[in-house]
Amino acid sequence: MAGCPVCSSTSTQIRWRGLRDRLFRTTAERFDVARCEACGAHFLAPIPPLDQLARYYPDDYWVGPSDRQPQRAAQGGLLERYRMFVLRDHVRFARRVLEAQRHRGLQPRVLDVGCGDGSFLEALGEHDMTGMDLSAPAVQAVQARGIRALRGTLTDCPLAGERFSLITAYHFLEHVHPIEPILAAMRSLLAADGDIIVQVPNCDSWQAMLLGRFWAGYDVPRHLIDYSARTLCSTLERCGFTVVATNHHCLRDNPTTLANSIVPRLYPPARMSRPGGNRGFAGALANLTYLGVTLASVPFCIAESLFGRGASVMVHARPR
């Protein structure tokens, strides 16, 4: 097995063998997950080639019923209100950064990489915002919200020459390898004195420790590398950034990660990606059950966040 993709250490070993895709069930393949003894990062061993990754993502991955499609409108309104409510942590964290930029005389201009259906950008509500995603349905969903969106990647970027005051990437970096060209591309798109905010699942969380191979934060096979808060910050520092602040509390992601670990078959985006997976009384009952498990997970998630061991970690950084 090759060295650690985060720190290059050769002190790595397979931690779990034969893991399957528990959430989206896109493949019957089994995957091994290794752990680096030096930095604590977890990663697929081997990491699949780039040309194989697309088949592990359903067409509407991270595109919910709130994307203004009439055939999904029945439950879309309720889910949209819920999502806007739980996005408050992301929005509050980003608005603090944008307010500091205004005080420095910087005009806010936001790029959200891996933007999904654009719910974060709509909740943020800035005037000049752009979403970027590889998924065509995701780009269409963002555009349906009246927000500029482009299909592409940071390393083959359709935004060459543009400059943004803030680049955000929520639950994106764990999907890409190697990370160095991604962070370099972010730097090249930042305006002078700009900022980035990135968020990843935290493989050093209490959830990960207690649930092991069943922790949904590993999301095999879509997550290529799983960082801890320490390894993410050290990676940013190594790639020329200075960490300004970290946050472990996330009402949107931490309770749902625990719920996905316990009842993966009820995960709404996964059910909606399957034909007939979210229809009628059975679909409504599944949604209510999933919501109940998620709400019951909140107290535990608040506790682990208070101790700096939340299921996700959000980092604000600036180029040195």
Buried (B, 14 or more C-beta within 10 A) or exposed (E): EEEBBBBEEEEBEEBBEEBEBBBBBBBEBEBBBBBBEBBBBBBBBEBBEEEEBEEBBBEBBBBBBBBBBEEBEEBBEEBBEBBBEBBEBBBEBBBEBBEEBEEEEBEBBBBBBBBBBBBBBBBBEBEEBBBBBBBEBBBBBBBBBEBBBBBBBBEEBEBEEEEBBBBBBBBBBBBBBEBEBBBEBBBBBBBEEBBBBBBBBBBBBBBBEEBEBBBBBBBBBBBBBBBBBBBBBBBBEEBBBEBBEBBBBBBBBBBBBBBBBBBBEBBBBBBBBEEEBBEEEEBEEBBEEBBEBBEEBEEBBBEBBEEBBBBBBBBBBBBE
